[in-house]
Amino acid sequence: MNKVFLIGAAGTAYGKSNLTARDLSMLASKHAIENAGIKPQDIQASFVANAFGMAEKQGHLGPLLMSSLGIPHAPSSTIEAACCSGGSAFREAYVNVASGFYDVMLITGTEKVSHLDTLTATTYFAYGGDYLFEGCSGASFPGLYAAMARAHMHEYGTTEEELAAVAVKNHNNGMFNEKAHLQKKITVDDVLKSPVVADPLKLFDACPFSDGAAAAIIASEEFMNRNGLEKKISIKGSGRSGGSGSLHTREDMSSLESTIRASREALGQAGISVKDLDFAEVHDCFTIAEIIAMEDLGIFEKGQASKAVVEGRTAINGEIPINPSGGLKSKGHPVGATGVGQIVEVFDQLTGNSGKRQVNDARIGLTHNVGATGGSCAVHIFERE
Ligand SMILES: CC(C)(COP(=O)(O)OP(=O)(O)OC[C@H]1O[C@@H](n2cnc3c(N)ncnc32)[C@H](O)[C@@H]1OP(=O)(O)O)[C@@H](O)C(=O)NCCC(=O)NCCS
């Protein structure tokens, strides 16, 4: 496989937007092209990550995006893997460039859902799980993650206060991210007193419904050499795994096999262990998801991650900062954009552009993006050159 570099990345603010997913995708892509220091004409192909285009009556966003960039001939397809659409699109682009098929690719994730009421949005989201067996019997994502939280509590004695500590940390980080959806400092007490969404998860245990877009550009070493571009960030590992699309068929609901497999693949390719990571952006759609992610990635032993959060070991100045961006919980979760947005955070961190949330001497960062309750997972590892 050829060496591949992350050469540009940018995102819009996350939150409620009056713009369409199409307009948001254009803004993020143009900004990423600018900071990559290339011309749109250098882009040979693209993937667009978008899960709910039909909620805006607009599928097939790729050709519209490519036309707006002045490159209508460049092929572009939508990749949909629920909340893992962004990570999956990035993986597919990586495979294309690493194999030598293309030299430069654009990956853009975008979503717009804030025009939907809560019930409609929740129902659309549930289509990304096992809708016939789970969603249509009322088990939407808050309910399914609540079941995972209960399983983890039963198995390891995890408490609601420990889950709340994840939300407090991510809201603290989000306070330093001017593009975050929920820029609000909260306490453990605020979380515990917030309205119950699906017991034991409360409003402040959940990520919000967000609009937003994020874009990344990757290029081959040959392209970089030919154009005299500075190699700032290399992609060291790419892991992708499927998992059972349903929660009710699993023997263990306190762990995601797809995370275990995808992280092993990515770490193996990179030739490093989790101990070498300087920070990670993980998929914290609910507070329990961050706990499970850290354990499945191998950052902490099973049953130990929640204690580590309470002890401040995952804070920006801790031993392994988790979600310095604020994560899905505070930065927001525009579904198609999320996995690419995690890579934007890595780009900013590894180029020293994260302002007050900058991780000290960040050299190696990991992204972890999950679809539904683990039916899809993508893990990527990046290193500053
Ligand atoms: C938790 C949830 C049900 C709340 O939705 P909602 O009832 O429509 O919330 P609203 O948009 O009406 O917001 C009500 C208030 O709560 C706040 N809020 C909404 N979601 C929030 C969240 N997740 N965390 C903190 N505050 C939140 C809003 O800012 C608003 O505050 P304000 O009145 O001061 O402006 C919804 O955000 C949700 O389902 N999140 C999970 C999404 C999901 O499943 N993603 C996929 C994961 S796999």
The ligand as an ORCA input file, in Angstrom:
! r2SCAN-3c Opt
* xyz 0 1
  C     -32.097     13.925     24.040
  C     -33.056     14.360     22.965
  C     -34.268     13.405     22.908
  C     -33.561     15.782     23.248
  O     -34.285     16.204     22.131
  P     -35.420     17.325     22.241
  O     -36.372     16.931     23.328
  O     -35.962     17.513     20.864
  O     -34.651     18.593     22.706
  P     -34.927     20.069     22.205
  O     -34.188     20.265     20.910
  O     -36.402     20.362     22.239
  O     -34.176     20.901     23.304
  C     -34.702     21.142     24.601
  C     -33.596     21.797     25.398
  O     -32.589     20.840     25.755
  C     -31.346     21.211     25.171
  N     -30.793     19.965     24.630
  C     -31.286     19.238     23.628
  N     -30.559     18.124     23.463
  C     -29.586     18.184     24.399
  C     -28.542     17.331     24.750
  N     -28.388     16.188     24.102
  N     -27.729     17.686     25.784
  C     -27.916     18.839     26.438
  N     -28.907     19.697     26.148
  C     -29.733     19.365     25.134
  C     -31.644     22.198     24.091
  O     -30.562     23.107     23.899
  C     -32.849     22.884     24.658
  O     -32.446     23.844     25.626
  P     -33.063     25.323     25.606
  O     -34.532     25.099     25.843
  O     -32.335     25.992     26.746
  O     -32.739     25.846     24.251
  C     -32.364     14.350     21.579
  O     -31.331     15.314     21.590
  C     -31.802     12.976     21.247
  O     -32.528     12.032     20.938
  N     -30.469     12.848     21.221
  C     -29.836     11.617     20.811
  C     -29.661     11.582     19.314
  C     -29.249     10.215     18.823
  O     -29.837      9.203     19.159
  N     -28.233     10.158     17.993
  C     -27.758      8.931     17.417
  C     -26.962      8.179     18.399
  S     -26.581      6.557     17.878
*
